[in-house]
Amino acid sequence: MSSYVSIGFVFEKHQSINSLLSKFFDFLITKGEFKKIAYSEDENGDKWNEEIINDYSAYSVASLMVDNYFGRTNITAAIFNDEQINFDVSVHKFPQGDFGFLIEITLDQLSKHLEKEELEISTYRIINFCKTVFSTIEYRYAYCDHEVPIEYTWDEFKQFDKCMYSISVIPHNDAIDIKLAPWEIYGFINRY
């Protein structure tokens, strides 16, 4: 399997996970479509279902992912420009109630943008995508990095003094702060 780039969006527990995920899916499939969904009916991951999605609504897919365990859906959509790419979306739930949505895009899907001259364009497109998502669903922070799961709640993330991710997008008040780390999203440069 090819390595991948992660784009995560983290929310606080007082927000409605079903409603936000449904809005997020509506946003993503405006220029694309669902392909399939996989989820476990039990928390041990013993009873898995995988379905090809033909005519499911965004709300139906969101409900299947939230009401079950380890949900993951595959989508093909034009999220950065007019070119369709294939990616997975999963949900992460923290024990105290915060949660996040994670997009994973293989480097193969992004490869033409990863030449050094094109890396700045890819970074800009990802930042713009995160800003556009915020206008649809208000997250506490977003990030992009090479193969990084959702690890930190908002309360944990805001404690860090240094950049934790290649790209961090932090909305507050009427502004959106962008923090860029010295390493790039493709994962070939050492971190601190």
Summary of the structure (lengths in Angstrom):
residues: 192
radius of gyration: 16.2
end to end distance: 26.7
largest distance: 46.2
contacts: 574
relative contact order: 0.20
helix: 30%
strand: 34%
